[in-house]
Amino acid sequence: MSQTMSQKLARDSLGNAGTFEGGVYVTKNGVAELFIQTAAEIQAELKELEQERYINALFKLLAMQAKMEITDGKGMAPEVVLGKLRAARN
C-alpha cells in the first residue's frame, strides 16, 4: 500500500526506520517527485521479476522443443491430441 505526503511531512515522519512501513510518494506542489520503498519491498519485487524471467525462459525452451519435434515429424494432429485428452479424462 502506498500513501502520498509532502516533503516536509516525509522529512518529519520518515526519519525513524522503525515507523516506516513502505510505499510512500513524496510530492512537491502536489506532484509526485519521489517514491520510497523498504528494502524488503524492493527484494520482493526483484524476486518476482526473476521468477517472471525464469517462466518466460521456460516457455521459450518449450516452444523451441515443440518446433524441433514438429520438424522431426513427431507432431500430432489436433484430432489425435483431443482424443488423448478426452481419453485421459475418463
C-alpha atoms as one frame of an Amber mdcrd trajectory, in Angstrom:
protein
   0.000   0.000   0.000   1.334   3.442  -0.801   0.494   6.857   0.548   1.165
  10.424  -0.511   2.820  13.071   1.664   4.628  16.391   1.339   8.416  16.688
   1.509   8.184  18.353   4.935   5.993  15.589   6.323   8.312  12.998   4.769
  11.346  14.543   6.487   9.485  14.628   9.789   7.936  11.161   9.534  10.441
   9.004   7.659  13.417   9.748   9.885  12.621   6.734  12.055  13.093   3.409
  10.269  11.007   1.677  12.938   7.861   3.544  11.947   8.323   3.380   8.168
   6.280   0.592   6.608   6.954   1.336   2.941   5.452   2.667  -0.251   5.435
   6.459   0.080   5.119   9.022  -2.706   6.888  12.262  -1.796   5.288  15.222
  -3.545   6.293  18.775  -4.326   3.458  21.190  -5.070   1.111  18.224  -5.418
   3.275  16.412  -7.992   4.965  13.094  -7.171   8.728  13.635  -7.111   9.976
  10.522  -5.307   8.798   7.046  -4.313  10.318   5.463  -1.215  10.234   1.706
  -0.534  11.656  -0.562   2.120  14.456  -2.950   1.231  12.051  -5.866   1.793
   9.615  -4.435  -0.776  12.370  -3.996  -3.348  13.674  -7.525  -2.718  10.161
  -8.935  -3.184   9.788  -7.047  -6.490  13.176  -8.280  -7.701  12.298 -11.867
  -6.759   9.012 -11.608  -8.670  10.822 -10.174 -11.704  13.352 -13.023 -11.577
  10.536 -15.583 -11.439   8.829 -13.970 -14.446  12.078 -14.113 -16.423  12.535
 -17.772 -15.474   8.984 -18.628 -16.582   9.485 -16.771 -19.878  12.731 -18.670
 -20.470  10.912 -21.981 -19.857   8.188 -21.023 -22.338  10.823 -20.207 -24.944
  12.533 -23.562 -24.368   9.203 -25.388 -24.672   8.410 -23.566 -27.899  11.839
 -24.438 -29.329  11.378 -28.084 -28.323   7.934 -28.192 -29.902   9.256 -26.735
 -33.162  12.065 -29.302 -33.221   9.593 -32.144 -32.659   7.363 -30.913 -35.471
  10.376 -30.588 -37.780  11.396 -34.152 -36.874   7.901 -35.425 -37.718   6.965
 -36.138 -34.095   3.989 -33.768 -34.051   0.383 -34.903 -33.656  -2.739 -33.802
 -35.461  -5.158 -31.748 -33.337  -7.757 -34.548 -33.539  -5.286 -37.030 -32.049
  -4.400 -34.670 -29.206  -8.069 -34.018 -28.417  -8.752 -37.754 -28.440  -5.923
 -38.391 -25.986  -7.109 -35.584 -23.709 -10.676 -36.927 -23.734  -9.444 -40.438
 -23.009  -7.339 -39.181 -20.092 -10.413 -37.547 -18.502 -12.332 -40.840 -18.456
